[in-house]
Amino acid sequence: MLELLNTLYVQTQGAVLHLDHDTVRVEVERETRLRAPLVRLAGIAVFGQVTVTPFLIQRCAEDGRTLVWLDRNGRFKARVEGPVRGNVLLRRAQHLSLSHPERPHQIARQIVAAKIQNSRHVVLRAAREHAAPEDRAALEDATDRLAEALRRLRDAGDLDAVRGAEGEAARCYFEVFGTMIRTDREHFSPDGRTRRPPRDRTNAVLSFLYALVRSECASALEGVGLDPQVGYLHALRPGRPALALDLMEEFRPVLADRLAITLINRRQLKAEHFEELPGGAFHLNDEGRRTVIVAFQRRKEEEVEHRALKQKVPLGLVPHVQARLLARHLRGDLKDYPPFVYR
């Protein structure tokens, strides 16, 4: 049985994290601000100028506890990994699958199918909540186009066709993303999806949340002994966690996108939670990041129905469940990989 443990997020600049027996002690200006028992932590994520002592780094590596460094805007910088875990035969099966004539595009097609269905769920919900007829009509049209993309995906016979269907669905989805925002459109209407850097406040929130989801997925894959670098949908590149990027596609709409929309529509995020940098880039400030992190942790605690398990599980555990299901498929215990479809 899996247990939903917490991730400790530290963004206070100048903070120092110490190992104090079996506890993480957080100091700011030599004053203890927090003590957190290690037994209740699945991982630690630090943002910007935060120091982690060597003793705590070593303990996290020994325990298999995730320790991730991100910059102040949530962009991934580094991760501590202890000894390689998991059955070497599982990793061998994962690597050999890349050369299989069918398996890479079959796994990728399952992942993209779930992403499109989950994206369509987000758009359908937004259409139900909208009072403006023009906005509702645009969202309903997008749901029809996403349904058509899903039908075309069934006939995708190779990996290029799968990637093409995914790209088409993503364009359709982000064309109406701004329509799903109902409040303060003056400050939060996005112009499509922009990255590195995000060019508006909504994209800044999405990029930050995607960094958190990516870290969750990489940890889940490492936890079952899979190699996060070897994926099927995303091309292999040095230093790129292709399989973590594959896995997170299923969760972007329900774990990140829907949360961003909710925070904006409920005015929990406001224009003053962002800073605009030279060149037109936007980033969350300290208060904005704190708001998003708290909401993200609460979102992970919400229970959802898992079709493959036929039971409810906390949303934060779903990446771990999916990593185990993928491992079972690669070992040959499951004929097909069953992706996560939200309902």
C-alpha positions in Angstrom: 0.0 0.0 0.0 1.3 3.4 -0.9 1.2 6.3 1.5 0.9 9.9 0.5 3.9 11.6 2.1 4.6 15.3 2.0 7.2 17.3 0.0 8.9 20.0 1.9 9.2 23.1 -0.3 11.7 25.8 0.9 11.7 29.1 -0.9 12.9 31.5 1.8 16.1 33.0 0.4 19.1 32.4 2.7 17.5 29.5 4.5 19.8 26.6 5.6 18.5 23.0 6.0 20.2 20.8 8.6 19.9 17.2 9.5 19.0 17.1 13.2 18.8 13.4 14.2 15.8 12.2 12.1 14.5 15.7 11.5 15.0 18.4 9.0 15.7 21.7 10.7 15.2 24.9 8.7 17.2 27.9 9.9 16.8 31.5 8.6 19.4 34.0 9.9 20.4 31.4 12.5 16.9 31.1 13.9 15.0 27.8 13.7 11.9 28.3 11.7 10.7 24.7 11.1 11.3 21.1 12.1 10.0 18.3 9.9 10.4 14.6 10.7 12.1 12.8 7.8 9.7 9.8 8.2 6.8 12.1 6.9 8.7 13.4 3.9 8.9 11.9 0.5 11.1 14.7 -0.8 12.6 18.1 -0.4 12.5 20.9 -3.0 14.4 24.1 -2.6 14.2 27.3 -4.7 17.0 29.7 -5.4 19.5 30.6 -2.7 18.8 27.9 -0.2 21.6 25.9 1.4 21.4 22.1 2.2 24.1 20.7 4.5 26.2 17.8 3.3 24.9 15.6 6.1 21.3 16.1 5.0 22.2 15.5 1.3 23.9 12.2 2.3 20.9 11.1 4.4 18.4 11.8 1.6 20.6 9.8 -0.9 20.8 6.9 1.5 17.1 6.9 2.2 16.1 7.3 -1.4 14.4 10.6 -0.6 14.1 13.0 -3.4 16.1 16.3 -3.1 15.6 18.7 -5.9 17.1 22.2 -6.6 15.1 24.6 -8.7 15.8 28.3 -9.4 13.4 30.9 -8.0 11.1 30.6 -11.0 10.7 26.8 -10.6 13.1 25.8 -13.4 14.9 22.5 -12.6 18.6 22.7 -11.8 19.7 19.4 -10.1 18.6 16.3 -8.3 20.3 14.1 -5.7 20.2 10.4 -6.5 21.5 7.6 -4.3 22.4 4.1 -5.5 20.4 2.9 -8.5 17.3 1.1 -7.3 15.1 -1.5 -8.9 15.6 -4.7 -10.8 18.2 -4.5 -13.5 16.0 -6.7 -15.7 13.3 -4.1 -15.6 15.6 -1.4 -16.8 16.9 -3.7 -19.5 13.3 -4.4 -20.6 12.8 -0.6 -20.7 15.8 0.0 -22.9 15.1 -2.9 -25.2 11.6 -1.6 -25.8 13.0 1.3 -27.7 14.1 -1.0 -30.5 10.8 -2.9 -30.5 8.9 -2.4 -33.8 5.6 -1.6 -32.1 6.0 -0.9 -28.4 7.3 2.7 -28.4 4.5 4.1 -30.4 1.9 2.0 -28.6 3.0 3.4 -25.2 3.2 6.9 -26.6 -0.3 6.6 -28.1 -1.8 5.5 -24.8 -0.2 8.5 -23.0 -1.3 11.0 -25.7 -4.9 9.5 -25.6 -5.1 10.1 -21.9 -3.7 13.6 -22.3 -6.3 14.5 -24.9 -9.1 13.0 -22.9 -8.0 14.8 -19.7 -7.6 18.1 -21.6 -11.1 17.7 -23.0 -12.4 17.1 -19.5 -10.9 20.4 -18.4 -12.5 22.3 -21.4 -15.9 20.6 -20.9 -15.9 21.7 -17.2 -15.0 25.2 -18.2 -17.8 25.3 -20.7 -20.3 24.2 -18.1 -19.1 27.0 -15.7 -19.2 29.8 -18.3 -22.2 32.1 -18.5 -21.0 34.1 -21.6 -22.6 32.4 -24.7 -19.6 33.3 -27.0 -17.1 31.8 -24.6 -19.2 28.7 -24.1 -19.5 28.2 -27.8 -15.8 28.5 -28.3 -15.1 25.9 -25.6 -17.7 23.5 -26.9 -16.2 23.8 -30.4 -12.8 23.0 -28.9 -14.2 19.9 -27.2 -15.4 18.7 -30.6 -12.0 19.3 -32.1 -10.3 17.4 -29.3 -12.7 14.5 -29.7 -11.8 14.4 -33.4 -8.1 14.4 -32.6 -8.7 11.5 -30.3 -10.4 9.6 -33.1 -7.5 10.3 -35.5 -5.1 9.1 -32.8 -6.6 5.6 -32.9 -5.3 5.3 -36.5 -1.8 6.6 -35.8 0.4 3.9 -37.1 3.8 5.2 -36.0 5.5 7.5 -33.5 5.6 10.5 -35.9 1.8 10.2 -36.4 1.3 10.1 -32.6 3.4 13.2 -32.0 1.5 15.0 -34.8 -1.8 14.2 -33.2 -0.5 15.4 -29.8 0.8 18.6 -31.3 -2.5 19.3 -33.0 -4.5 18.7 -29.9 -2.2 20.9 -27.8 -2.7 23.8 -30.3 -6.4 23.4 -30.1 -6.3 23.3 -26.3 -4.1 26.3 -25.8 -6.1 28.4 -28.3 -9.0 28.4 -25.9 -7.0 28.3 -22.6 -7.6 32.0 -22.1 -11.3 31.5 -22.6 -11.4 29.3 -19.5 -10.2 32.3 -17.5 -13.2 34.2 -16.3 -11.7 36.9 -14.1 -9.2 39.7 -14.5 -8.6 38.9 -18.2 -6.7 42.1 -18.6 -3.8 40.6 -16.6 -4.2 36.9 -17.2 -5.3 36.3 -20.8 -2.5 34.2 -22.4 -1.4 34.3 -26.0 -1.0 30.6 -26.5 1.7 28.6 -24.7 5.0 30.4 -24.2 8.1 29.0 -22.4 11.7 29.9 -21.6 10.7 32.5 -20.7 6.9 32.7 -20.1 5.6 35.9 -21.7 2.5 36.4 -19.5 1.3 35.6 -16.0 -0.8 32.6 -16.9 2.2 30.9 -18.6 4.4 31.7 -15.6 2.0 29.8 -13.4 1.8 26.9 -15.8 5.6 26.7 -16.1 6.0 26.7 -12.4 3.4 23.9 -11.9 4.8 21.8 -14.7 8.2 21.9 -13.0 6.6 20.5 -9.8 4.7 17.8 -11.7 7.9 16.8 -13.6 9.7 16.3 -10.3 6.8 14.2 -8.9 6.9 12.0 -12.1 10.7 11.6 -12.0 10.5 10.5 -8.4 7.7 8.0 -9.1 9.7 6.4 -11.9 12.9 6.2 -9.8 10.8 4.7 -7.0 9.9 1.6 -9.1 13.3 1.3 -10.7 12.7 2.8 -14.1 15.2 5.1 -15.8 13.6 8.6 -16.1 15.9 9.4 -19.0 14.6 6.7 -21.4 11.2 7.6 -22.8 9.0 6.8 -25.8 7.0 9.9 -26.7 9.8 12.5 -26.1 13.0 12.2 -28.0 16.1 11.1 -26.1 18.6 13.9 -25.4 21.5 14.1 -22.9 20.2 15.3 -19.5 16.6 15.2 -20.5 14.2 13.1 -18.4 12.3 11.8 -21.4 10.2 9.2 -19.5 9.3 11.7 -16.8 8.2 14.1 -19.5 6.1 11.3 -21.1 4.4 10.4 -17.8 3.6 13.9 -16.9 1.6 14.4 -20.1 -1.3 12.5 -18.5 -1.3 14.8 -15.4 -0.8 18.2 -16.9 -4.5 19.0 -17.5 -5.8 17.8 -14.1 -2.9 18.4 -11.8 -1.5 21.7 -13.2 -3.8 23.3 -15.8 -7.0 23.0 -13.8 -5.3 24.2 -10.7 -3.9 27.3 -12.5 -7.3 28.1 -13.8 -8.9 27.7 -10.4 -6.3 29.9 -8.6 -6.9 32.7 -11.2 -10.7 32.5 -11.3 -11.0 32.5 -7.6 -8.6 35.5 -7.4 -6.2 33.6 -5.2 -3.5 34.7 -7.7 -3.5 38.4 -8.6 -1.4 40.6 -10.7 0.7 41.7 -7.7 1.9 38.0 -7.3 4.1 38.4 -10.3 7.1 40.4 -11.4 7.9 41.4 -15.0 11.5 41.1 -16.0 13.3 43.0 -18.7 12.4 41.6 -22.1 8.8 40.9 -21.2 9.2 37.7 -19.2 6.9 37.1 -16.2 7.7 35.1 -13.0 5.9 34.5 -9.7 7.2 36.4 -6.8 7.7 34.8 -3.3 4.1 35.3 -2.2 2.8 33.9 -5.6 5.0 30.8 -5.3 3.8 30.2 -1.8 0.2 30.4 -2.9 0.7 28.0 -5.7 2.7 25.5 -3.6 0.1 25.4 -0.9 -2.7 24.8 -3.4 -0.6 22.2 -5.2 -0.1 20.2 -2.0 -3.8 20.4 -1.3 -4.7 19.3 -4.8 -2.5 16.2 -4.4 -4.6 15.2 -1.4 -7.8 15.1 -3.3 -9.1 11.6 -4.1 -9.9 10.6 -7.7 -11.3 7.4 -9.2 -8.6 5.3 -10.8 -10.1 3.2 -13.6 -7.4 0.5 -13.6 -7.4 0.0 -9.9 -11.2 0.5 -9.6 -10.8 2.5 -6.4 -10.2 6.0 -5.2 -6.7 7.2 -4.6 -5.2 10.6 -3.7 -4.2 12.5 -6.9 -0.6 12.8 -5.5 -0.2 9.0 -5.6 -1.4 8.6 -9.2 2.1 9.2 -10.7 3.4 6.4 -8.5 0.6 4.1 -9.5 1.2 4.8 -13.2 4.9 4.2 -12.8 4.1 0.7 -11.4 1.6 0.0 -14.2 4.2 1.0 -16.8 6.8 -1.3 -15.1 4.3 -4.2 -15.2 3.7 -3.6 -18.9 7.4 -3.5 -19.7 8.0 -6.7 -17.8 5.2 -8.3 -19.8 2.7 -8.7 -17.0 0.2 -6.3 -18.7 -0.6 -6.5 -22.5 -1.1 -2.7 -22.7 -0.1 0.2 -20.6 -3.3 1.6 -19.0 -2.9 5.4 -18.8 -4.6 7.6 -16.2 -7.9 9.1 -17.4 -9.6 11.5 -15.0 -13.2 11.2 -14.2 
